[in-house]
Amino acid sequence: MKRWLYILIFCLTGCIDGRSEEEKQQQLQDKLIMTDTTEITVLIPSLVSSKKLAITLPRCFFGHNLKNKIVDGKVEEKAVTILYPLPTFSDFPNDAEALKHCPDPSRPISGIGVRPLFPKKRGTTELLYGNHWLKHLSFQYSLKEKRNNQALYNSGIGGKLAIFANQSKENKADISIDFWPYDAGNADSPFPDQIDVHSVLEKEFGFGYVVYTSKFLHGKNKPLPNQWYFADALIDIYKHNESLLDHPEIVQGFIENNNRILDYIHQHSKVVN
């Protein structure tokens, strides 16, 4: 009787785990990737020269985003996403200790996408700076309002807005900030709490990431009640029917955050020929 009971249990176990051997091996491989601390270098070719951006980090930070085979610790990709815990870019480094460890796939993850900049016209090598995205993607933006030496643009459709800041003494690279302003008629929408930021990197490359408001931050990653946080301030001004053009300190908060992220990327990357 016991023998048949063991056989039944064995059969049920096999039936419940309906994964093929190939699927099991793939899942095992995925787990190994997410814990692999071996440093590798990802090379991203420029679209306007023979230069390549070389990013060196532990294998686990690239997750399953690599399409090509790693050979002698190097792999070439058209673009890459680097994985970090979700709050990392929200007041960077939100959790400095997390930058030293492989991201935990069981917890929310946020990525930073790195790619080459596209030339203004196909077949050319022309890259324009100073409002880079406005100059290269002018069809995507229309002027909404302008004052205080700043301009705010409609970005695409759906009420999304954009503001640009050029490279300067205070700003280490051209930056764009795209956001949905808070709308009292749609107060539960999560979109205003996720701000898209893009930046130029080493002249011929760019990167993008999402900054989250404190609504998405928890525990030690959440700003203190009396702590000013630029992403929350962006929500608050639109709650009071104000405009980002009247609050340069908020734009400066995004710029300083981007400067710190840029410094971090420079620590782990270089341009090679």
ABEGO torsion letter per residue (X at the ends): XAAAAAAAAAAAAAAABABBAAAAAAAAAAAAAAABABBBBBBBBBAABABBBBBBBBAAAAEAABABBBBGGBBBBABBBBBBBAAAABGOBABAAAAABBBBAABBBBBBBBBBBBBABBGBABBBBEGAAAAAAAAABBBABBBGGBBBBBBEBGGBBBBBBBBBAABABBBBBBBBBBBAABAABAAAABBBBBBBBGGABBBBBBBBBAAABBEAABBBAABBBAAAAAAAAAAAGBBAAABAAAAAAAAAAAAAAAAAAAAABBBBX
